Amino acid sequence: MDKHFAIAITRECGAGGSTVGRMLAEDFGIHLYDRKLLQLASEDSGINEKVFAQADENTRKSALYMVSRSIWDGKLIPPESGDFLSDKNLFNYQAKILRGLLDTESFVCIGRAADFILKDKPNVISVFLDAPYEWRIEREMKRQGIDRSHAIQYIDRFDKYRGSYYVYHTGLKWRDLTNYTMCINTAQVGMEGSAALIEETIRLKCGITPENIYLTENS
């Protein structure tokens, strides 16, 4: 059995995906990848990190992005091509980094369609975190210190973006729970409970716990 594992977290806005991800990374003593993935992809490709970040921002505003597809196939576009800086190739480099990382370490990844990129790899737990809409609104109001209308705008904007990003790069529906190993309602079990459920799933599937991970990965 492969000694490294990955936890790929997909989440509704306000459901606490980043919080649960940080808990898991801390409990296992492994890296958490989200925005940091852009830095690694930049170093690998030679493309300025700002280009990756700007592509993220542009896709949030693009209507075309929401109706088109560029499904990941694992192929990199060479530097001499006019499409070297395309959204497709920027995503391809992020995917390359994620797949390479799993050969050398265990990690948690938030978003980035990591469940799809790593679906053929062993020891990958893909998780969809959701919660009732009203609960997420209340959580964002408290977390950000904003009023209800701004919390609604924030949640709706990011849910729409994440769903569009996912279908654009995978061709699959973001909220289709058959895409994932497990789905957890964070409002019902809480952040610590969600992390505990994921850790138990890793123990059952991979035989790895926070207590034995050092021995597993260094054996």
PyMOL commands that place a pseudoatom at each C-alpha (Angstrom):
pseudoatom trace, name=CA, resn=MET, resi=1, chain=A, elem=C, hetatm=0, pos=[0.000, 0.000, 0.000]
pseudoatom trace, name=CA, resn=ASP, resi=2, chain=A, elem=C, hetatm=0, pos=[1.229, 3.486, -0.829]
pseudoatom trace, name=CA, resn=LYS, resi=3, chain=A, elem=C, hetatm=0, pos=[2.411, 5.262, 2.296]
pseudoatom trace, name=CA, resn=HIS, resi=4, chain=A, elem=C, hetatm=0, pos=[1.265, 8.753, 1.302]
pseudoatom trace, name=CA, resn=PHE, resi=5, chain=A, elem=C, hetatm=0, pos=[-2.339, 9.949, 1.260]
pseudoatom trace, name=CA, resn=ALA, resi=6, chain=A, elem=C, hetatm=0, pos=[-4.264, 13.036, 0.207]
pseudoatom trace, name=CA, resn=ILE, resi=7, chain=A, elem=C, hetatm=0, pos=[-7.448, 14.628, 1.471]
pseudoatom trace, name=CA, resn=ALA, resi=8, chain=A, elem=C, hetatm=0, pos=[-9.222, 16.564, -1.280]
pseudoatom trace, name=CA, resn=ILE, resi=9, chain=A, elem=C, hetatm=0, pos=[-11.803, 18.942, 0.187]
pseudoatom trace, name=CA, resn=THR, resi=10, chain=A, elem=C, hetatm=0, pos=[-14.551, 20.467, -1.939]
pseudoatom trace, name=CA, resn=ARG, resi=11, chain=A, elem=C, hetatm=0, pos=[-16.881, 22.796, -0.048]
pseudoatom trace, name=CA, resn=GLU, resi=12, chain=A, elem=C, hetatm=0, pos=[-19.839, 25.092, -0.209]
pseudoatom trace, name=CA, resn=CYS, resi=13, chain=A, elem=C, hetatm=0, pos=[-19.023, 28.648, 0.786]
pseudoatom trace, name=CA, resn=GLY, resi=14, chain=A, elem=C, hetatm=0, pos=[-19.505, 29.099, 4.509]
pseudoatom trace, name=CA, resn=ALA, resi=15, chain=A, elem=C, hetatm=0, pos=[-19.447, 25.384, 5.293]
pseudoatom trace, name=CA, resn=GLY, resi=16, chain=A, elem=C, hetatm=0, pos=[-16.030, 25.630, 6.950]
pseudoatom trace, name=CA, resn=GLY, resi=17, chain=A, elem=C, hetatm=0, pos=[-13.840, 23.796, 4.444]
pseudoatom trace, name=CA, resn=SER, resi=18, chain=A, elem=C, hetatm=0, pos=[-10.719, 25.814, 5.232]
pseudoatom trace, name=CA, resn=THR, resi=19, chain=A, elem=C, hetatm=0, pos=[-11.247, 25.370, 8.970]
pseudoatom trace, name=CA, resn=VAL, resi=20, chain=A, elem=C, hetatm=0, pos=[-11.632, 21.603, 8.681]
pseudoatom trace, name=CA, resn=GLY, resi=21, chain=A, elem=C, hetatm=0, pos=[-8.673, 21.453, 6.309]
pseudoatom trace, name=CA, resn=ARG, resi=22, chain=A, elem=C, hetatm=0, pos=[-6.432, 23.289, 8.768]
pseudoatom trace, name=CA, resn=MET, resi=23, chain=A, elem=C, hetatm=0, pos=[-7.515, 20.952, 11.579]
pseudoatom trace, name=CA, resn=LEU, resi=24, chain=A, elem=C, hetatm=0, pos=[-6.642, 17.893, 9.506]
pseudoatom trace, name=CA, resn=ALA, resi=25, chain=A, elem=C, hetatm=0, pos=[-3.286, 19.297, 8.420]
pseudoatom trace, name=CA, resn=GLU, resi=26, chain=A, elem=C, hetatm=0, pos=[-2.421, 20.128, 12.027]
pseudoatom trace, name=CA, resn=ASP, resi=27, chain=A, elem=C, hetatm=0, pos=[-3.575, 16.770, 13.413]
pseudoatom trace, name=CA, resn=PHE, resi=28, chain=A, elem=C, hetatm=0, pos=[-1.558, 14.788, 10.858]
pseudoatom trace, name=CA, resn=GLY, resi=29, chain=A, elem=C, hetatm=0, pos=[1.364, 17.229, 10.690]
pseudoatom trace, name=CA, resn=ILE, resi=30, chain=A, elem=C, hetatm=0, pos=[1.081, 17.579, 6.901]
pseudoatom trace, name=CA, resn=HIS, resi=31, chain=A, elem=C, hetatm=0, pos=[0.872, 20.477, 4.445]
pseudoatom trace, name=CA, resn=LEU, resi=32, chain=A, elem=C, hetatm=0, pos=[-2.338, 22.260, 3.482]
pseudoatom trace, name=CA, resn=TYR, resi=33, chain=A, elem=C, hetatm=0, pos=[-2.433, 23.394, -0.147]
pseudoatom trace, name=CA, resn=ASP, resi=34, chain=A, elem=C, hetatm=0, pos=[-4.747, 26.038, -1.541]
pseudoatom trace, name=CA, resn=ARG, resi=35, chain=A, elem=C, hetatm=0, pos=[-3.256, 29.317, -2.757]
pseudoatom trace, name=CA, resn=LYS, resi=36, chain=A, elem=C, hetatm=0, pos=[0.216, 27.908, -2.047]
pseudoatom trace, name=CA, resn=LEU, resi=37, chain=A, elem=C, hetatm=0, pos=[-0.336, 25.623, -5.010]
pseudoatom trace, name=CA, resn=LEU, resi=38, chain=A, elem=C, hetatm=0, pos=[-0.095, 28.652, -7.300]
pseudoatom trace, name=CA, resn=GLN, resi=39, chain=A, elem=C, hetatm=0, pos=[3.407, 29.388, -6.021]
pseudoatom trace, name=CA, resn=LEU, resi=40, chain=A, elem=C, hetatm=0, pos=[4.545, 25.823, -6.672]
pseudoatom trace, name=CA, resn=ALA, resi=41, chain=A, elem=C, hetatm=0, pos=[2.995, 25.809, -10.153]
pseudoatom trace, name=CA, resn=SER, resi=42, chain=A, elem=C, hetatm=0, pos=[4.718, 29.109, -10.889]
pseudoatom trace, name=CA, resn=GLU, resi=43, chain=A, elem=C, hetatm=0, pos=[8.100, 27.740, -9.846]
pseudoatom trace, name=CA, resn=ASP, resi=44, chain=A, elem=C, hetatm=0, pos=[7.613, 24.624, -11.964]
pseudoatom trace, name=CA, resn=SER, resi=45, chain=A, elem=C, hetatm=0, pos=[6.343, 26.329, -15.104]
pseudoatom trace, name=CA, resn=GLY, resi=46, chain=A, elem=C, hetatm=0, pos=[8.321, 29.563, -15.021]
pseudoatom trace, name=CA, resn=ILE, resi=47, chain=A, elem=C, hetatm=0, pos=[5.053, 31.484, -15.315]
pseudoatom trace, name=CA, resn=ASN, resi=48, chain=A, elem=C, hetatm=0, pos=[4.746, 34.420, -12.924]
pseudoatom trace, name=CA, resn=GLU, resi=49, chain=A, elem=C, hetatm=0, pos=[2.595, 33.590, -9.907]
pseudoatom trace, name=CA, resn=LYS, resi=50, chain=A, elem=C, hetatm=0, pos=[0.593, 36.751, -10.541]
pseudoatom trace, name=CA, resn=VAL, resi=51, chain=A, elem=C, hetatm=0, pos=[-0.599, 35.236, -13.835]
pseudoatom trace, name=CA, resn=PHE, resi=52, chain=A, elem=C, hetatm=0, pos=[-2.041, 32.262, -11.957]
pseudoatom trace, name=CA, resn=ALA, resi=53, chain=A, elem=C, hetatm=0, pos=[-3.693, 34.538, -9.390]
pseudoatom trace, name=CA, resn=GLN, resi=54, chain=A, elem=C, hetatm=0, pos=[-5.103, 36.830, -12.069]
pseudoatom trace, name=CA, resn=ALA, resi=55, chain=A, elem=C, hetatm=0, pos=[-6.530, 33.846, -13.945]
pseudoatom trace, name=CA, resn=ASP, resi=56, chain=A, elem=C, hetatm=0, pos=[-8.416, 32.881, -10.785]
pseudoatom trace, name=CA, resn=GLU, resi=57, chain=A, elem=C, hetatm=0, pos=[-9.809, 36.391, -10.501]
pseudoatom trace, name=CA, resn=ASN, resi=58, chain=A, elem=C, hetatm=0, pos=[-10.730, 36.614, -14.184]
pseudoatom trace, name=CA, resn=THR, resi=59, chain=A, elem=C, hetatm=0, pos=[-12.641, 33.355, -14.156]
pseudoatom trace, name=CA, resn=ARG, resi=60, chain=A, elem=C, hetatm=0, pos=[-14.842, 34.636, -11.354]
pseudoatom trace, name=CA, resn=LYS, resi=61, chain=A, elem=C, hetatm=0, pos=[-15.997, 37.440, -13.643]
pseudoatom trace, name=CA, resn=SER, resi=62, chain=A, elem=C, hetatm=0, pos=[-16.209, 35.613, -16.965]
pseudoatom trace, name=CA, resn=ALA, resi=63, chain=A, elem=C, hetatm=0, pos=[-19.623, 34.622, -18.289]
pseudoatom trace, name=CA, resn=LEU, resi=64, chain=A, elem=C, hetatm=0, pos=[-17.954, 32.517, -20.995]
pseudoatom trace, name=CA, resn=TYR, resi=65, chain=A, elem=C, hetatm=0, pos=[-16.229, 30.457, -18.313]
pseudoatom trace, name=CA, resn=MET, resi=66, chain=A, elem=C, hetatm=0, pos=[-19.613, 29.468, -16.934]
pseudoatom trace, name=CA, resn=VAL, resi=67, chain=A, elem=C, hetatm=0, pos=[-20.879, 27.954, -20.193]
pseudoatom trace, name=CA, resn=SER, resi=68, chain=A, elem=C, hetatm=0, pos=[-17.705, 26.495, -21.747]
pseudoatom trace, name=CA, resn=ARG, resi=69, chain=A, elem=C, hetatm=0, pos=[-15.549, 23.453, -20.918]
pseudoatom trace, name=CA, resn=SER, resi=70, chain=A, elem=C, hetatm=0, pos=[-11.826, 22.728, -20.768]
pseudoatom trace, name=CA, resn=ILE, resi=71, chain=A, elem=C, hetatm=0, pos=[-11.703, 19.300, -19.184]
pseudoatom trace, name=CA, resn=TRP, resi=72, chain=A, elem=C, hetatm=0, pos=[-8.337, 18.343, -17.735]
pseudoatom trace, name=CA, resn=ASP, resi=73, chain=A, elem=C, hetatm=0, pos=[-6.560, 15.593, -19.667]
pseudoatom trace, name=CA, resn=GLY, resi=74, chain=A, elem=C, hetatm=0, pos=[-3.124, 15.720, -18.041]
pseudoatom trace, name=CA, resn=LYS, resi=75, chain=A, elem=C, hetatm=0, pos=[-1.367, 17.227, -21.059]
pseudoatom trace, name=CA, resn=LEU, resi=76, chain=A, elem=C, hetatm=0, pos=[0.872, 20.294, -20.717]
pseudoatom trace, name=CA, resn=ILE, resi=77, chain=A, elem=C, hetatm=0, pos=[1.020, 22.906, -23.465]
pseudoatom trace, name=CA, resn=PRO, resi=78, chain=A, elem=C, hetatm=0, pos=[4.623, 23.772, -24.500]
pseudoatom trace, name=CA, resn=PRO, resi=79, chain=A, elem=C, hetatm=0, pos=[6.037, 27.309, -23.989]
pseudoatom trace, name=CA, resn=GLU, resi=80, chain=A, elem=C, hetatm=0, pos=[6.265, 27.945, -27.728]
pseudoatom trace, name=CA, resn=SER, resi=81, chain=A, elem=C, hetatm=0, pos=[2.499, 27.567, -28.078]
pseudoatom trace, name=CA, resn=GLY, resi=82, chain=A, elem=C, hetatm=0, pos=[0.222, 30.588, -28.102]
pseudoatom trace, name=CA, resn=ASP, resi=83, chain=A, elem=C, hetatm=0, pos=[-1.912, 28.801, -25.509]
pseudoatom trace, name=CA, resn=PHE, resi=84, chain=A, elem=C, hetatm=0, pos=[0.910, 28.445, -22.966]
pseudoatom trace, name=CA, resn=LEU, resi=85, chain=A, elem=C, hetatm=0, pos=[-0.726, 31.021, -20.664]
pseudoatom trace, name=CA, resn=SER, resi=86, chain=A, elem=C, hetatm=0, pos=[-4.281, 29.781, -21.235]
pseudoatom trace, name=CA, resn=ASP, resi=87, chain=A, elem=C, hetatm=0, pos=[-6.578, 28.898, -18.323]
pseudoatom trace, name=CA, resn=LYS, resi=88, chain=A, elem=C, hetatm=0, pos=[-6.324, 25.277, -19.413]
pseudoatom trace, name=CA, resn=ASN, resi=89, chain=A, elem=C, hetatm=0, pos=[-2.536, 25.200, -19.153]
pseudoatom trace, name=CA, resn=LEU, resi=90, chain=A, elem=C, hetatm=0, pos=[-2.442, 27.101, -15.875]
pseudoatom trace, name=CA, resn=PHE, resi=91, chain=A, elem=C, hetatm=0, pos=[-4.775, 24.467, -14.452]
pseudoatom trace, name=CA, resn=ASN, resi=92, chain=A, elem=C, hetatm=0, pos=[-2.658, 21.706, -16.016]
pseudoatom trace, name=CA, resn=TYR, resi=93, chain=A, elem=C, hetatm=0, pos=[0.418, 22.881, -14.131]
pseudoatom trace, name=CA, resn=GLN, resi=94, chain=A, elem=C, hetatm=0, pos=[-1.488, 22.959, -10.843]
pseudoatom trace, name=CA, resn=ALA, resi=95, chain=A, elem=C, hetatm=0, pos=[-2.674, 19.424, -11.552]
pseudoatom trace, name=CA, resn=LYS, resi=96, chain=A, elem=C, hetatm=0, pos=[0.879, 18.310, -12.329]
pseudoatom trace, name=CA, resn=ILE, resi=97, chain=A, elem=C, hetatm=0, pos=[2.072, 19.672, -8.982]
pseudoatom trace, name=CA, resn=LEU, resi=98, chain=A, elem=C, hetatm=0, pos=[-0.704, 17.936, -7.026]
pseudoatom trace, name=CA, resn=ARG, resi=99, chain=A, elem=C, hetatm=0, pos=[-0.044, 14.570, -8.627]
pseudoatom trace, name=CA, resn=GLY, resi=100, chain=A, elem=C, hetatm=0, pos=[3.699, 14.912, -8.092]
pseudoatom trace, name=CA, resn=LEU, resi=101, chain=A, elem=C, hetatm=0, pos=[3.293, 15.900, -4.463]
pseudoatom trace, name=CA, resn=LEU, resi=102, chain=A, elem=C, hetatm=0, pos=[1.456, 12.684, -3.690]
pseudoatom trace, name=CA, resn=ASP, resi=103, chain=A, elem=C, hetatm=0, pos=[4.563, 10.744, -4.695]
pseudoatom trace, name=CA, resn=THR, resi=104, chain=A, elem=C, hetatm=0, pos=[6.576, 12.470, -1.966]
pseudoatom trace, name=CA, resn=GLU, resi=105, chain=A, elem=C, hetatm=0, pos=[4.226, 13.514, 0.831]
pseudoatom trace, name=CA, resn=SER, resi=106, chain=A, elem=C, hetatm=0, pos=[0.758, 13.392, 2.335]
pseudoatom trace, name=CA, resn=PHE, resi=107, chain=A, elem=C, hetatm=0, pos=[-1.306, 16.575, 2.203]
pseudoatom trace, name=CA, resn=VAL, resi=108, chain=A, elem=C, hetatm=0, pos=[-4.670, 18.301, 2.365]
pseudoatom trace, name=CA, resn=CYS, resi=109, chain=A, elem=C, hetatm=0, pos=[-5.884, 20.260, -0.664]
pseudoatom trace, name=CA, resn=ILE, resi=110, chain=A, elem=C, hetatm=0, pos=[-8.751, 22.740, -0.560]
pseudoatom trace, name=CA, resn=GLY, resi=111, chain=A, elem=C, hetatm=0, pos=[-10.665, 23.056, -3.837]
pseudoatom trace, name=CA, resn=ARG, resi=112, chain=A, elem=C, hetatm=0, pos=[-8.745, 23.107, -7.165]
pseudoatom trace, name=CA, resn=ALA, resi=113, chain=A, elem=C, hetatm=0, pos=[-10.826, 20.097, -8.346]
pseudoatom trace, name=CA, resn=ALA, resi=114, chain=A, elem=C, hetatm=0, pos=[-8.251, 17.965, -6.527]
pseudoatom trace, name=CA, resn=ASP, resi=115, chain=A, elem=C, hetatm=0, pos=[-10.687, 15.073, -6.166]
pseudoatom trace, name=CA, resn=PHE, resi=116, chain=A, elem=C, hetatm=0, pos=[-10.895, 14.810, -9.969]
pseudoatom trace, name=CA, resn=ILE, resi=117, chain=A, elem=C, hetatm=0, pos=[-7.168, 15.270, -10.555]
pseudoatom trace, name=CA, resn=LEU, resi=118, chain=A, elem=C, hetatm=0, pos=[-6.267, 12.549, -8.047]
pseudoatom trace, name=CA, resn=LYS, resi=119, chain=A, elem=C, hetatm=0, pos=[-9.186, 10.176, -8.665]
pseudoatom trace, name=CA, resn=ASP, resi=120, chain=A, elem=C, hetatm=0, pos=[-6.976, 7.412, -10.093]
pseudoatom trace, name=CA, resn=LYS, resi=121, chain=A, elem=C, hetatm=0, pos=[-4.501, 7.581, -7.213]
pseudoatom trace, name=CA, resn=PRO, resi=122, chain=A, elem=C, hetatm=0, pos=[-4.664, 5.239, -4.202]
pseudoatom trace, name=CA, resn=ASN, resi=123, chain=A, elem=C, hetatm=0, pos=[-5.096, 6.593, -0.677]
pseudoatom trace, name=CA, resn=VAL, resi=124, chain=A, elem=C, hetatm=0, pos=[-7.107, 9.639, -1.736]
pseudoatom trace, name=CA, resn=ILE, resi=125, chain=A, elem=C, hetatm=0, pos=[-10.113, 10.671, 0.353]
pseudoatom trace, name=CA, resn=SER, resi=126, chain=A, elem=C, hetatm=0, pos=[-12.374, 13.161, -1.425]
pseudoatom trace, name=CA, resn=VAL, resi=127, chain=A, elem=C, hetatm=0, pos=[-14.809, 15.067, 0.751]
pseudoatom trace, name=CA, resn=PHE, resi=128, chain=A, elem=C, hetatm=0, pos=[-17.694, 17.397, 0.002]
pseudoatom trace, name=CA, resn=LEU, resi=129, chain=A, elem=C, hetatm=0, pos=[-18.569, 19.683, 2.912]
pseudoatom trace, name=CA, resn=ASP, resi=130, chain=A, elem=C, hetatm=0, pos=[-21.984, 21.318, 2.916]
pseudoatom trace, name=CA, resn=ALA, resi=131, chain=A, elem=C, hetatm=0, pos=[-24.407, 22.912, 5.353]
pseudoatom trace, name=CA, resn=PRO, resi=132, chain=A, elem=C, hetatm=0, pos=[-27.876, 24.498, 5.212]
pseudoatom trace, name=CA, resn=TYR, resi=133, chain=A, elem=C, hetatm=0, pos=[-27.941, 27.838, 3.409]
pseudoatom trace, name=CA, resn=GLU, resi=134, chain=A, elem=C, hetatm=0, pos=[-29.220, 29.826, 6.406]
pseudoatom trace, name=CA, resn=TRP, resi=135, chain=A, elem=C, hetatm=0, pos=[-26.580, 28.310, 8.664]
pseudoatom trace, name=CA, resn=ARG, resi=136, chain=A, elem=C, hetatm=0, pos=[-23.864, 29.337, 6.228]
pseudoatom trace, name=CA, resn=ILE, resi=137, chain=A, elem=C, hetatm=0, pos=[-25.241, 32.875, 6.051]
pseudoatom trace, name=CA, resn=GLU, resi=138, chain=A, elem=C, hetatm=0, pos=[-25.167, 33.199, 9.834]
pseudoatom trace, name=CA, resn=ARG, resi=139, chain=A, elem=C, hetatm=0, pos=[-21.655, 31.780, 9.995]
pseudoatom trace, name=CA, resn=GLU, resi=140, chain=A, elem=C, hetatm=0, pos=[-20.289, 34.237, 7.441]
pseudoatom trace, name=CA, resn=MET, resi=141, chain=A, elem=C, hetatm=0, pos=[-22.017, 37.161, 9.153]
pseudoatom trace, name=CA, resn=LYS, resi=142, chain=A, elem=C, hetatm=0, pos=[-20.233, 36.277, 12.391]
pseudoatom trace, name=CA, resn=ARG, resi=143, chain=A, elem=C, hetatm=0, pos=[-16.934, 35.287, 10.819]
pseudoatom trace, name=CA, resn=GLN, resi=144, chain=A, elem=C, hetatm=0, pos=[-16.567, 38.400, 8.682]
pseudoatom trace, name=CA, resn=GLY, resi=145, chain=A, elem=C, hetatm=0, pos=[-18.590, 40.861, 10.769]
pseudoatom trace, name=CA, resn=ILE, resi=146, chain=A, elem=C, hetatm=0, pos=[-20.889, 41.648, 7.834]
pseudoatom trace, name=CA, resn=ASP, resi=147, chain=A, elem=C, hetatm=0, pos=[-24.649, 42.073, 7.508]
pseudoatom trace, name=CA, resn=ARG, resi=148, chain=A, elem=C, hetatm=0, pos=[-27.028, 39.502, 6.067]
pseudoatom trace, name=CA, resn=SER, resi=149, chain=A, elem=C, hetatm=0, pos=[-27.254, 40.967, 2.558]
pseudoatom trace, name=CA, resn=HIS, resi=150, chain=A, elem=C, hetatm=0, pos=[-23.470, 41.040, 2.158]
pseudoatom trace, name=CA, resn=ALA, resi=151, chain=A, elem=C, hetatm=0, pos=[-23.178, 37.486, 3.500]
pseudoatom trace, name=CA, resn=ILE, resi=152, chain=A, elem=C, hetatm=0, pos=[-25.737, 36.306, 0.938]
pseudoatom trace, name=CA, resn=GLN, resi=153, chain=A, elem=C, hetatm=0, pos=[-23.877, 38.056, -1.879]
pseudoatom trace, name=CA, resn=TYR, resi=154, chain=A, elem=C, hetatm=0, pos=[-20.589, 36.563, -0.722]
pseudoatom trace, name=CA, resn=ILE, resi=155, chain=A, elem=C, hetatm=0, pos=[-21.915, 32.999, -0.479]
pseudoatom trace, name=CA, resn=ASP, resi=156, chain=A, elem=C, hetatm=0, pos=[-23.843, 33.122, -3.749]
pseudoatom trace, name=CA, resn=ARG, resi=157, chain=A, elem=C, hetatm=0, pos=[-20.878, 34.565, -5.648]
pseudoatom trace, name=CA, resn=PHE, resi=158, chain=A, elem=C, hetatm=0, pos=[-18.410, 31.942, -4.437]
pseudoatom trace, name=CA, resn=ASP, resi=159, chain=A, elem=C, hetatm=0, pos=[-20.802, 29.010, -4.775]
pseudoatom trace, name=CA, resn=LYS, resi=160, chain=A, elem=C, hetatm=0, pos=[-21.471, 30.030, -8.370]
pseudoatom trace, name=CA, resn=TYR, resi=161, chain=A, elem=C, hetatm=0, pos=[-17.761, 30.399, -9.097]
pseudoatom trace, name=CA, resn=ARG, resi=162, chain=A, elem=C, hetatm=0, pos=[-16.800, 27.105, -7.493]
pseudoatom trace, name=CA, resn=GLY, resi=163, chain=A, elem=C, hetatm=0, pos=[-19.528, 25.220, -9.312]
pseudoatom trace, name=CA, resn=SER, resi=164, chain=A, elem=C, hetatm=0, pos=[-18.518, 26.776, -12.641]
pseudoatom trace, name=CA, resn=TYR, resi=165, chain=A, elem=C, hetatm=0, pos=[-14.805, 26.156, -12.031]
pseudoatom trace, name=CA, resn=TYR, resi=166, chain=A, elem=C, hetatm=0, pos=[-15.490, 22.510, -11.238]
pseudoatom trace, name=CA, resn=VAL, resi=167, chain=A, elem=C, hetatm=0, pos=[-17.644, 21.750, -14.263]
pseudoatom trace, name=CA, resn=TYR, resi=168, chain=A, elem=C, hetatm=0, pos=[-15.291, 23.723, -16.553]
pseudoatom trace, name=CA, resn=HIS, resi=169, chain=A, elem=C, hetatm=0, pos=[-12.263, 21.605, -15.639]
pseudoatom trace, name=CA, resn=THR, resi=170, chain=A, elem=C, hetatm=0, pos=[-13.944, 18.253, -14.937]
pseudoatom trace, name=CA, resn=GLY, resi=171, chain=A, elem=C, hetatm=0, pos=[-17.149, 18.163, -16.976]
pseudoatom trace, name=CA, resn=LEU, resi=172, chain=A, elem=C, hetatm=0, pos=[-18.914, 16.989, -13.806]
pseudoatom trace, name=CA, resn=LYS, resi=173, chain=A, elem=C, hetatm=0, pos=[-21.451, 18.611, -11.507]
pseudoatom trace, name=CA, resn=TRP, resi=174, chain=A, elem=C, hetatm=0, pos=[-19.951, 20.141, -8.399]
pseudoatom trace, name=CA, resn=ARG, resi=175, chain=A, elem=C, hetatm=0, pos=[-22.729, 19.000, -6.049]
pseudoatom trace, name=CA, resn=ASP, resi=176, chain=A, elem=C, hetatm=0, pos=[-22.994, 15.467, -7.450]
pseudoatom trace, name=CA, resn=LEU, resi=177, chain=A, elem=C, hetatm=0, pos=[-22.136, 13.504, -4.337]
pseudoatom trace, name=CA, resn=THR, resi=178, chain=A, elem=C, hetatm=0, pos=[-21.180, 10.410, -6.340]
pseudoatom trace, name=CA, resn=ASN, resi=179, chain=A, elem=C, hetatm=0, pos=[-17.956, 12.294, -7.189]
pseudoatom trace, name=CA, resn=TYR, resi=180, chain=A, elem=C, hetatm=0, pos=[-16.733, 12.065, -3.605]
pseudoatom trace, name=CA, resn=THR, resi=181, chain=A, elem=C, hetatm=0, pos=[-15.714, 9.481, -1.028]
pseudoatom trace, name=CA, resn=MET, resi=182, chain=A, elem=C, hetatm=0, pos=[-17.938, 11.126, 1.562]
pseudoatom trace, name=CA, resn=CYS, resi=183, chain=A, elem=C, hetatm=0, pos=[-20.202, 14.104, 2.190]
pseudoatom trace, name=CA, resn=ILE, resi=184, chain=A, elem=C, hetatm=0, pos=[-20.464, 15.796, 5.576]
pseudoatom trace, name=CA, resn=ASN, resi=185, chain=A, elem=C, hetatm=0, pos=[-22.979, 18.340, 6.826]
pseudoatom trace, name=CA, resn=THR, resi=186, chain=A, elem=C, hetatm=0, pos=[-20.766, 20.524, 9.006]
pseudoatom trace, name=CA, resn=ALA, resi=187, chain=A, elem=C, hetatm=0, pos=[-23.757, 22.189, 10.652]
pseudoatom trace, name=CA, resn=GLN, resi=188, chain=A, elem=C, hetatm=0, pos=[-24.804, 18.853, 12.127]
pseudoatom trace, name=CA, resn=VAL, resi=189, chain=A, elem=C, hetatm=0, pos=[-21.475, 17.486, 13.316]
pseudoatom trace, name=CA, resn=GLY, resi=190, chain=A, elem=C, hetatm=0, pos=[-19.363, 20.643, 13.687]
pseudoatom trace, name=CA, resn=MET, resi=191, chain=A, elem=C, hetatm=0, pos=[-15.834, 21.329, 12.509]
pseudoatom trace, name=CA, resn=GLU, resi=192, chain=A, elem=C, hetatm=0, pos=[-14.087, 19.020, 14.965]
pseudoatom trace, name=CA, resn=GLY, resi=193, chain=A, elem=C, hetatm=0, pos=[-16.610, 16.277, 14.293]
pseudoatom trace, name=CA, resn=SER, resi=194, chain=A, elem=C, hetatm=0, pos=[-16.096, 16.645, 10.549]
pseudoatom trace, name=CA, resn=ALA, resi=195, chain=A, elem=C, hetatm=0, pos=[-12.332, 16.359, 10.943]
pseudoatom trace, name=CA, resn=ALA, resi=196, chain=A, elem=C, hetatm=0, pos=[-12.790, 13.308, 13.175]
pseudoatom trace, name=CA, resn=LEU, resi=197, chain=A, elem=C, hetatm=0, pos=[-15.011, 11.584, 10.601]
pseudoatom trace, name=CA, resn=ILE, resi=198, chain=A, elem=C, hetatm=0, pos=[-12.455, 12.179, 7.868]
pseudoatom trace, name=CA, resn=GLU, resi=199, chain=A, elem=C, hetatm=0, pos=[-9.633, 10.909, 10.070]
pseudoatom trace, name=CA, resn=GLU, resi=200, chain=A, elem=C, hetatm=0, pos=[-11.614, 7.751, 10.809]
pseudoatom trace, name=CA, resn=THR, resi=201, chain=A, elem=C, hetatm=0, pos=[-12.178, 7.229, 7.083]
pseudoatom trace, name=CA, resn=ILE, resi=202, chain=A, elem=C, hetatm=0, pos=[-8.431, 7.558, 6.464]
pseudoatom trace, name=CA, resn=ARG, resi=203, chain=A, elem=C, hetatm=0, pos=[-7.799, 4.979, 9.185]
pseudoatom trace, name=CA, resn=LEU, resi=204, chain=A, elem=C, hetatm=0, pos=[-10.280, 2.548, 7.613]
pseudoatom trace, name=CA, resn=LYS, resi=205, chain=A, elem=C, hetatm=0, pos=[-9.098, 3.060, 4.023]
pseudoatom trace, name=CA, resn=CYS, resi=206, chain=A, elem=C, hetatm=0, pos=[-5.381, 3.685, 4.457]
pseudoatom trace, name=CA, resn=GLY, resi=207, chain=A, elem=C, hetatm=0, pos=[-4.529, 2.328, 7.905]
pseudoatom trace, name=CA, resn=ILE, resi=208, chain=A, elem=C, hetatm=0, pos=[-3.083, 5.716, 8.851]
pseudoatom trace, name=CA, resn=THR, resi=209, chain=A, elem=C, hetatm=0, pos=[-3.875, 7.760, 11.959]
pseudoatom trace, name=CA, resn=PRO, resi=210, chain=A, elem=C, hetatm=0, pos=[-2.441, 11.009, 13.390]
pseudoatom trace, name=CA, resn=GLU, resi=211, chain=A, elem=C, hetatm=0, pos=[-0.643, 8.811, 15.910]
pseudoatom trace, name=CA, resn=ASN, resi=212, chain=A, elem=C, hetatm=0, pos=[1.093, 6.483, 13.437]
pseudoatom trace, name=CA, resn=ILE, resi=213, chain=A, elem=C, hetatm=0, pos=[1.625, 8.752, 10.428]
pseudoatom trace, name=CA, resn=TYR, resi=214, chain=A, elem=C, hetatm=0, pos=[5.269, 9.420, 11.241]
pseudoatom trace, name=CA, resn=LEU, resi=215, chain=A, elem=C, hetatm=0, pos=[6.056, 5.706, 11.352]
pseudoatom trace, name=CA, resn=THR, resi=216, chain=A, elem=C, hetatm=0, pos=[3.997, 5.076, 8.194]
pseudoatom trace, name=CA, resn=GLU, resi=217, chain=A, elem=C, hetatm=0, pos=[5.623, 7.768, 6.078]
pseudoatom trace, name=CA, resn=ASN, resi=218, chain=A, elem=C, hetatm=0, pos=[9.139, 7.106, 7.305]
pseudoatom trace, name=CA, resn=SER, resi=219, chain=A, elem=C, hetatm=0, pos=[9.087, 3.329, 7.150]
for i in range(1, 219): cmd.bond("trace and resi %d" % i, "trace and resi %d" % (i + 1))
show_as sticks, trace
zoom trace
